[in-house]
Amino acid sequence: MSKSKKRKKPKKGTKRARGVLDLPKAVEKRMAEGRAERESVPLDAHGEWAPPDDRPDPVGILEAQDATRVPELVPIRHGRMIVSPFTFYRGSAAIMASDLSSTPATGLRVQCCGDAHLSNFGVFAAPDRQLVFDLNDFDETLPAPFEWDVKRLVASLVVAARGNGHRRKEQRAAVRAAAAAYRTAMATAAEMRFLDVWYKRFDADEVLGELSANADKAQIKAAEKTIRKAEKRTSLGSLSKFAERVDGGYRIKQQPPVIVRPPETLTEEFERIIQQGLTDYARSLAPDRRVVLDHYHYEDFARKVVGVGSVGTEAMMLLLMGDRDDDPLFLQIKEATTSVLAPHAGASEYDHQGERVVHGQRLVQGASDAFLGWFTGTGGKGREFYVRQLRDKKGSAAVEVMTPSGLATYGGLCAATLARAHARTGDAAKISGYLGDDDTFDHALERFAVAYADQNDADYAAFTQAADEQRIEVERGI
């Protein structure tokens, strides 16, 4: 392993030079401590990836997760993962968490997302109703080394780029751009007052403005389309999509096997469990949020299959209604299980996994769903859940159709967003000092991302072979 390059002295008169000269001594001290971390883990070490001899069977890791999931939904999970190497990557956070634990790790910990791939970023409505761009999936959130999130992000860039037919040169360039965006965004955060870091968020209008100045017309048009679509994804818009009038009220429409209601013989029992869950969930909300919730009454619920990696965990959609027929509130109830990072980074400080997810999300996001909360189910298995709004102007980019330049631009935006998120709970000065201001880290991540995308291809091949040999059951097209 080679030592990282020495920091270049900034040119006099540049913005960076003024920032360094003006930094408080306490910040300079922490940056120096970050640079010292390279003695234990040189920047070049992050470029290393080779599967260890005792690497666990990747399919076995997924099977261990399947054992705790709803049996009839597991084949659907496999069917969604088997579509492509990228969909497999989306569902294999547990595999990569195990792999990352065998790589050189810094002591620079943050509240990690735990699954920071490209498709887990997107737009949604902040409590002030403005659209923001941020991380939007926190099932695996946990304190861990900052680079674990960054590596998962950049590897997803290469996996996605390969699926899109991008050339090897373009794949590598996208990773370097994302790594540089993370590094420079962290350097900016290190120079900011902490309150400014804490309140920083990426409004959708701001993102569009930056794209208009730097992106091509196709990228701008795609971003505008995503935002227009997200604006229509509201509880009111969902009422006609997901529900119908029945006997003077509303009932959620079944769309088997994605949206299903329990058998009539079990409906009363399920509704009792749901309504008790609602009562317990309300206690997890701040008083002002409980006042809002109190204006809505329970109407109906159904099981709803969501995502790729989440399929098989219990998930439900809940319809609440206000005093008017045009005042619905759709909530999503998702089962929370132990983070895939926990065996490698340590257990959460929260015993309740739903509470872990909610507090992790609030720590990482610049603005979070006003209805985030948690409860424990009163059913026989005592499952732990978290709650959020189902469709509150949520939207995501179509990664699978991006051009090379579009993917590189989007990867840079996601990386800068990740750096802002990490700066909220980690020490931005130490991380920035560790990363330095040259491109050593960028090139290391380039090597890692390519090597790990190769690993993902091999794991995907093993997964498809397991399906061909009927080791795992697959239900495609759902």
Secondary structure per residue as TSV (DSSP state, phi and psi in degrees):
chain	resnum	aa	ss	phi	psi
A	1	M	-	360.0	128.3
A	2	S	-	-88.9	152.4
A	3	K	-	-72.6	150.0
A	4	S	-	-69.7	157.5
A	5	K	-	-68.0	150.9
A	6	K	-	-69.4	148.2
A	7	R	-	-64.1	133.1
A	8	K	-	-77.4	140.6
A	9	K	-	-71.9	123.6
A	10	P	-	-62.1	147.1
A	11	K	-	-69.4	141.2
A	12	K	T	-62.7	135.4
A	13	G	T	95.4	-9.3
A	14	T	S	-81.0	161.1
A	15	K	H	-60.0	-42.2
A	16	R	H	-63.0	-40.8
A	17	A	H	-63.1	-42.5
A	18	R	H	-63.4	-39.6
A	19	G	H	-62.4	-44.4
A	20	V	H	-63.5	-43.6
A	21	L	H	-65.0	-30.7
A	22	D	H	-92.3	-3.3
A	23	L	S	-66.6	139.1
A	24	P	-	-60.2	154.3
A	25	K	H	-60.2	-35.5
A	26	A	H	-62.8	-38.0
A	27	V	H	-70.8	-42.9
A	28	E	H	-60.2	-37.4
A	29	K	H	-64.8	-42.8
A	30	R	H	-70.6	-32.9
A	31	M	H	-64.3	-39.8
A	32	A	H	-63.8	-38.7
A	33	E	H	-64.7	-36.4
A	34	G	H	-64.8	-42.3
A	35	R	H	-61.9	-36.1
A	36	A	H	-65.6	-24.9
A	37	E	G	-62.6	-22.3
A	38	R	G	-65.9	-20.5
A	39	E	G	-65.2	-34.0
A	40	S	T	-85.3	-41.6
A	41	V	S	-133.0	90.2
A	42	P	-	-58.5	151.9
A	43	L	G	-57.4	-38.2
A	44	D	G	-61.8	-24.1
A	45	A	G	-63.8	-23.3
A	46	H	G	-72.6	-9.4
A	47	G	G	-83.4	-7.5
A	48	E	-	-82.0	131.7
A	49	W	-	-152.8	121.1
A	50	A	-	-148.6	132.2
A	51	P	-	-63.3	129.0
A	52	P	-	-67.4	159.3
A	53	D	T	-60.4	-31.7
A	54	D	T	-99.0	24.8
A	55	R	-	-60.2	130.7
A	56	P	-	-63.5	152.6
A	57	D	-	-62.6	119.7
A	58	P	H	-60.9	-38.9
A	59	V	H	-67.0	-34.9
A	60	G	H	-63.5	-36.6
A	61	I	H	-62.6	-43.2
A	62	L	H	-67.2	-37.9
A	63	E	H	-64.6	-35.1
A	64	A	H	-64.3	-38.4
A	65	Q	H	-66.4	-41.3
A	66	D	H	-60.1	-30.1
A	67	A	T	-63.1	-23.7
A	68	T	T	-101.4	4.2
A	69	R	S	-103.1	169.0
A	70	V	-	-65.2	116.0
A	71	P	G	-54.1	-42.5
A	72	E	G	-71.5	-13.4
A	73	L	G	-95.7	-16.9
A	74	V	H	-58.8	-43.1
A	75	P	H	-61.1	-30.8
A	76	I	H	-67.7	-41.9
A	77	R	H	-56.7	-48.8
A	78	H	H	-60.8	-39.1
A	79	G	H	-64.8	-35.0
A	80	R	H	-74.9	-33.7
A	81	M	H	-73.5	-29.7
A	82	I	T	-81.9	-2.9
A	83	V	T	-60.9	-40.9
A	84	S	-	-162.6	165.4
A	85	P	H	-58.1	-31.1
A	86	F	H	-72.1	-42.8
A	87	T	H	-67.5	-33.4
A	88	F	H	-62.3	-44.2
A	89	Y	H	-59.7	-40.9
A	90	R	H	-60.5	-32.7
A	91	G	H	-95.3	2.4
A	92	S	-	-114.5	37.2
A	93	A	H	-58.9	-34.3
A	94	A	H	-66.1	-35.8
A	95	I	H	-64.9	-47.4
A	96	M	H	-69.6	-33.6
A	97	A	H	-60.2	-42.4
A	98	S	H	-62.5	-42.5
A	99	D	H	-66.5	-42.4
A	100	L	H	-63.0	-29.7
A	101	S	T	-66.9	-16.3
A	102	S	T	-96.7	0.2
A	103	T	S	-95.8	160.4
A	104	P	-	-58.5	128.4
A	105	A	-	-125.0	136.6
A	106	T	-	-79.1	169.7
A	107	G	S	-94.4	15.6
A	108	L	-	-92.6	91.9
A	109	R	E	-97.1	148.0
A	110	V	E	-137.7	174.2
A	111	Q	E	-78.7	99.7
A	112	C	E	-76.1	149.7
A	113	C	-	-66.1	-42.8
A	114	G	S	90.9	-15.3
A	115	D	-	-152.0	54.5
A	116	A	-	-85.6	54.2
A	117	H	-	-86.5	170.4
A	118	L	G	-55.2	-37.2
A	119	S	G	-81.3	-1.8
A	120	N	G	-100.4	23.3
A	121	F	E	-117.7	152.1
A	122	G	E	176.5	-174.2
A	123	V	E	-102.5	152.0
A	124	F	E	-162.2	169.1
A	125	A	E	-86.7	128.6
A	126	A	-	-76.6	165.1
A	127	P	T	-55.7	-25.4
A	128	D	T	-84.0	7.4
A	129	R	S	75.9	5.0
A	130	Q	-	-83.7	144.3
A	131	L	E	-75.7	134.0
A	132	V	E	-126.0	158.0
A	133	F	E	-110.3	130.4
A	134	D	E	-167.5	175.5
A	135	L	E	-60.6	145.6
A	136	N	-	-140.0	19.9
A	137	D	-	-141.1	125.6
A	138	F	-	-133.3	23.8
A	139	D	T	-58.4	-29.4
A	140	E	T	-107.6	10.1
A	141	T	-	-61.2	139.8
A	142	L	E	-172.9	149.3
A	143	P	E	-63.2	132.8
A	144	A	E	-165.3	170.3
A	145	P	E	-56.3	135.5
A	146	F	H	-57.7	-33.9
A	147	E	H	-70.8	-17.8
A	148	W	H	-63.2	-43.1
A	149	D	H	-63.5	-43.9
A	150	V	H	-64.6	-40.1
A	151	K	H	-67.1	-37.9
A	152	R	H	-65.2	-36.7
A	153	L	H	-66.7	-50.9
A	154	V	H	-69.4	-33.0
A	155	A	H	-64.9	-36.2
A	156	S	H	-64.3	-30.2
A	157	L	H	-61.5	-45.8
A	158	V	H	-69.2	-42.6
A	159	V	H	-59.7	-45.2
A	160	A	H	-66.1	-42.5
A	161	A	H	-62.3	-40.4
A	162	R	H	-63.7	-42.6
A	163	G	H	-62.2	-29.0
A	164	N	T	-87.9	-0.1
A	165	G	T	79.8	20.1
A	166	H	-	-74.3	148.5
A	167	R	-	-69.1	157.4
A	168	R	H	-57.3	-40.3
A	169	K	H	-61.6	-40.4
A	170	E	H	-69.2	-36.8
A	171	Q	H	-60.1	-48.5
A	172	R	H	-65.1	-39.6
A	173	A	H	-64.1	-38.1
A	174	A	H	-63.7	-40.1
A	175	V	H	-65.6	-45.7
A	176	R	H	-60.7	-40.2
A	177	A	H	-64.0	-41.5
A	178	A	H	-67.2	-43.5
A	179	A	H	-62.1	-42.0
A	180	A	H	-65.0	-38.0
A	181	A	H	-64.1	-41.4
A	182	Y	H	-63.2	-47.2
A	183	R	H	-62.8	-45.2
A	184	T	H	-72.6	-35.0
A	185	A	H	-65.8	-37.0
A	186	M	H	-68.5	-36.9
A	187	A	H	-63.5	-40.0
A	188	T	H	-63.4	-43.8
A	189	A	H	-62.4	-35.0
A	190	A	H	-63.8	-27.7
A	191	E	H	-90.3	-8.1
A	192	M	S	-89.6	155.5
A	193	R	-	-65.0	145.6
A	194	F	H	-63.7	-36.9
A	195	L	H	-60.9	-35.5
A	196	D	H	-67.3	-37.4
A	197	V	H	-63.5	-45.4
A	198	W	H	-63.1	-38.7
A	199	Y	H	-87.9	-7.3
A	200	K	-	-65.8	133.0
A	201	R	-	-146.9	162.8
A	202	F	E	-104.4	97.1
A	203	D	E	-69.4	145.6
A	204	A	H	-59.0	-37.7
A	205	D	H	-63.0	-38.6
A	206	E	H	-65.4	-42.6
A	207	V	H	-62.2	-44.4
A	208	L	H	-61.8	-38.7
A	209	G	H	-61.9	-42.4
A	210	E	H	-67.3	-38.5
A	211	L	H	-63.8	-40.3
A	212	S	H	-60.4	-29.9
A	213	A	H	-85.7	-24.7
A	214	N	H	-125.3	-17.0
A	215	A	S	-102.9	168.0
A	216	D	-	-84.5	172.3
A	217	K	H	-61.3	-37.6
A	218	A	H	-63.6	-41.2
A	219	Q	H	-65.9	-42.3
A	220	I	H	-63.8	-43.4
A	221	K	H	-62.9	-40.9
A	222	A	H	-64.8	-41.2
A	223	A	H	-65.2	-42.4
A	224	E	H	-63.6	-37.4
A	225	K	H	-64.9	-42.0
A	226	T	H	-61.8	-42.0
A	227	I	H	-68.9	-42.6
A	228	R	H	-61.0	-40.8
A	229	K	H	-66.5	-41.5
A	230	A	H	-63.8	-38.1
A	231	E	H	-58.6	-27.0
A	232	K	T	-88.9	-9.4
A	233	R	-	-88.8	78.8
A	234	T	S	-120.7	170.6
A	235	S	H	-60.7	-39.6
A	236	L	H	-65.5	-42.9
A	237	G	H	-64.6	-28.7
A	238	S	H	-77.1	-19.1
A	239	L	H	-60.8	-47.8
A	240	S	H	-74.1	-26.5
A	241	K	H	-75.2	-40.7
A	242	F	H	-110.0	-12.4
A	243	A	E	-131.4	164.7
A	244	E	E	-144.8	156.0
A	245	R	E	-75.2	130.4
A	246	V	E	-143.1	118.8
A	247	D	T	52.5	44.3
A	248	G	T	81.2	-1.8
A	249	G	E	-126.9	-165.9
A	250	Y	E	-118.1	140.8
A	251	R	E	-129.3	140.9
A	252	I	E	-69.9	132.1
A	253	K	-	-76.8	136.5
A	254	Q	-	-79.4	139.6
A	255	Q	B	-135.7	68.9
A	256	P	T	-57.2	143.5
A	257	P	T	-93.2	10.0
A	258	V	T	-77.9	-41.8
A	259	I	E	-125.9	116.9
A	260	V	E	-138.7	149.4
A	261	R	-	-98.8	155.6
A	262	P	-	-68.7	159.7
A	263	P	-	-56.5	149.5
A	264	E	H	-56.0	-33.0
A	265	T	H	-66.8	-20.6
A	266	L	H	-108.8	-3.1
A	267	T	H	-58.1	-45.8
A	268	E	H	-62.3	-42.2
A	269	E	H	-65.3	-44.0
A	270	F	H	-63.3	-41.4
A	271	E	H	-65.2	-35.4
A	272	R	H	-63.9	-43.3
A	273	I	H	-64.3	-42.9
A	274	I	H	-63.9	-45.2
A	275	Q	H	-68.6	-34.4
A	276	Q	H	-66.1	-39.4
A	277	G	H	-60.6	-40.1
A	278	L	H	-61.0	-41.5
A	279	T	H	-63.5	-44.1
A	280	D	H	-68.8	-38.5
A	281	Y	H	-60.4	-41.9
A	282	A	H	-58.4	-33.2
A	283	R	H	-67.5	-21.4
A	284	S	T	-84.5	-9.1
A	285	L	S	-86.8	153.1
A	286	A	-	-65.9	153.6
A	287	P	H	-53.0	-39.7
A	288	D	H	-67.8	-30.4
A	289	R	H	-75.6	-33.1
A	290	R	H	-64.8	-35.4
A	291	V	H	-59.6	-42.4
A	292	V	H	-64.7	-47.9
A	293	L	H	-59.8	-35.6
A	294	D	T	-63.0	-17.9
A	295	H	T	-82.9	1.1
A	296	Y	-	-121.6	148.3
A	297	H	E	-120.2	153.8
A	298	Y	E	-64.5	136.0
A	299	E	E	-121.2	-51.4
A	300	D	E	-168.0	166.5
A	301	F	E	-149.5	163.3
A	302	A	E	-157.6	157.6
A	303	R	E	-76.3	138.5
A	304	K	E	-134.7	122.0
A	305	V	-	-75.9	130.3
A	306	V	-	-132.9	151.8
A	307	G	S	68.1	-159.5
A	308	V	S	-118.7	-65.3
A	309	G	T	-65.4	-25.7
A	310	S	T	-82.5	-14.5
A	311	V	T	-59.9	131.6
A	312	G	T	107.0	-26.9
A	313	T	S	-76.9	152.6
A	314	E	-	-70.7	129.2
A	315	A	E	-143.1	138.3
A	316	M	E	-137.2	154.8
A	317	M	E	-110.6	140.2
A	318	L	E	-126.5	128.6
A	319	L	E	-105.5	120.8
A	320	L	E	-112.3	150.7
A	321	M	E	-128.0	144.9
A	322	G	-	-87.5	-155.0
A	323	D	S	-80.2	-10.3
A	324	R	S	-118.5	157.0
A	325	D	T	-71.9	-15.0
A	326	D	T	-108.0	30.5
A	327	D	-	-131.7	62.8
A	328	P	E	-87.6	160.2
A	329	L	E	-137.0	111.8
A	330	F	E	-94.3	127.3
A	331	L	E	-114.1	149.8
A	332	Q	E	-110.8	129.2
A	333	I	E	-108.6	120.7
A	334	K	E	-123.4	136.0
A	335	E	E	-68.3	137.9
A	336	A	-	-112.9	124.1
A	337	T	-	-113.8	176.9
A	338	T	-	-60.2	137.2
A	339	S	-	-59.8	143.6
A	340	V	T	-64.9	-18.1
A	341	L	T	-80.0	-21.6
A	342	A	H	-56.7	-42.9
A	343	P	H	-63.6	-17.6
A	344	H	H	-113.5	-25.5
A	345	A	H	-113.0	-8.5
A	346	G	-	107.6	154.0
A	347	A	-	-69.7	156.1
A	348	S	-	-69.4	152.8
A	349	E	S	-72.2	-13.5
A	350	Y	-	-101.4	126.1
A	351	D	S	-69.7	-33.4
A	352	H	S	-85.9	121.5
A	353	Q	H	-69.2	-30.2
A	354	G	H	-65.9	-40.8
A	355	E	H	-64.2	-37.6
A	356	R	H	-57.5	-46.9
A	357	V	H	-63.0	-47.2
A	358	V	H	-63.7	-48.1
A	359	H	H	-68.2	-36.1
A	360	G	H	-63.0	-42.1
A	361	Q	H	-63.3	-44.2
A	362	R	H	-64.8	-32.0
A	363	L	H	-71.5	-36.1
A	364	V	H	-88.0	-40.9
A	365	Q	-	-78.8	146.9
A	366	G	S	-70.5	-25.6
A	367	A	S	-153.4	132.3
A	368	S	-	-119.7	158.6
A	369	D	-	-51.5	129.6
A	370	A	T	-66.5	-19.6
A	371	F	T	-104.3	18.7
A	372	L	-	-63.7	131.3
A	373	G	E	-165.7	-175.0
A	374	W	E	-151.9	162.6
A	375	F	E	-164.5	166.7
A	376	T	E	-107.0	130.5
A	377	G	-	-67.6	146.5
A	378	T	-	-93.5	8.2
A	379	G	S	-71.2	177.4
A	380	G	T	-61.2	-30.7
A	381	K	T	-88.7	-9.1
A	382	G	-	55.7	43.3
A	383	R	-	-64.8	149.2
A	384	E	E	-103.0	137.2
A	385	F	E	-130.0	156.9
A	386	Y	E	-123.2	160.8
A	387	V	E	-128.5	141.9
A	388	R	E	-152.1	171.7
A	389	Q	E	-71.5	145.3
A	390	L	S	-75.2	-51.1
A	391	R	-	-137.9	77.8
A	392	D	S	-104.6	71.8
A	393	K	S	58.9	38.4
A	394	K	-	-83.9	140.5
A	395	G	B	-154.9	150.0
A	396	S	-	-137.4	154.0
A	397	A	-	-76.1	150.2
A	398	A	-	-86.1	84.1
A	399	V	G	-60.6	-36.6
A	400	E	G	-67.9	-10.9
A	401	V	G	-118.2	11.1
A	402	M	-	-73.6	144.4
A	403	T	-	-75.7	167.6
A	404	P	H	-55.2	-45.6
A	405	S	H	-69.6	-36.7
A	406	G	H	-65.1	-41.4
A	407	L	H	-67.2	-40.0
A	408	A	H	-64.1	-42.1
A	409	T	H	-63.6	-45.5
A	410	Y	H	-66.3	-39.7
A	411	G	H	-61.4	-39.0
A	412	G	H	-65.2	-39.2
A	413	L	H	-64.2	-44.0
A	414	C	H	-63.6	-40.3
A	415	A	H	-66.3	-42.0
A	416	A	H	-64.6	-37.8
A	417	T	H	-64.5	-41.0
A	418	L	H	-63.8	-40.5
A	419	A	H	-62.9	-42.6
A	420	R	H	-60.8	-40.5
A	421	A	H	-64.3	-44.1
A	422	H	H	-66.6	-34.0
A	423	A	H	-67.5	-20.1
A	424	R	H	-70.6	-34.5
A	425	T	H	-117.6	-12.8
A	426	G	S	-105.3	-177.1
A	427	D	-	-97.0	99.2
A	428	A	H	-59.5	-37.0
A	429	A	H	-65.2	-44.3
A	430	K	H	-65.0	-44.4
A	431	I	H	-64.5	-41.8
A	432	S	H	-65.2	-42.2
A	433	G	H	-60.8	-39.8
A	434	Y	H	-65.3	-43.6
A	435	L	H	-71.2	-30.2
A	436	G	-	74.6	-175.6
A	437	D	S	-122.5	23.9
A	438	D	S	-113.1	-170.8
A	439	D	S	-100.6	20.2
A	440	T	H	-59.3	-47.4
A	441	F	H	-62.7	-40.4
A	442	D	H	-58.8	-46.5
A	443	H	H	-70.9	-33.0
A	444	A	H	-63.3	-45.2
A	445	L	H	-66.6	-31.6
A	446	E	H	-59.5	-45.8
A	447	R	H	-65.7	-42.8
A	448	F	H	-62.5	-47.3
A	449	A	H	-59.8	-42.5
A	450	V	H	-66.3	-44.6
A	451	A	H	-65.0	-38.7
A	452	Y	H	-76.5	-29.8
A	453	A	H	-63.4	-36.6
A	454	D	H	-60.9	-42.9
A	455	Q	H	-62.6	-41.7
A	456	N	H	-62.2	-39.0
A	457	D	H	-61.0	-42.1
A	458	A	H	-66.1	-41.2
A	459	D	H	-66.7	-38.2
A	460	Y	H	-63.3	-40.3
A	461	A	H	-63.2	-40.4
A	462	A	H	-65.3	-36.7
A	463	F	H	-66.3	-45.3
A	464	T	H	-66.7	-34.4
A	465	Q	H	-65.7	-40.2
A	466	A	H	-61.3	-35.8
A	467	A	H	-69.4	-43.6
A	468	D	H	-61.4	-35.5
A	469	E	T	-86.4	2.6
A	470	Q	T	62.4	25.9
A	471	R	S	-69.5	-36.0
A	472	I	S	-122.2	147.6
A	473	E	-	-92.3	136.2
A	474	V	-	-127.0	129.7
A	475	E	-	-118.7	107.8
A	476	R	-	-89.9	159.3
A	477	G	-	78.5	16.0
A	478	I	-	-114.1	360.0
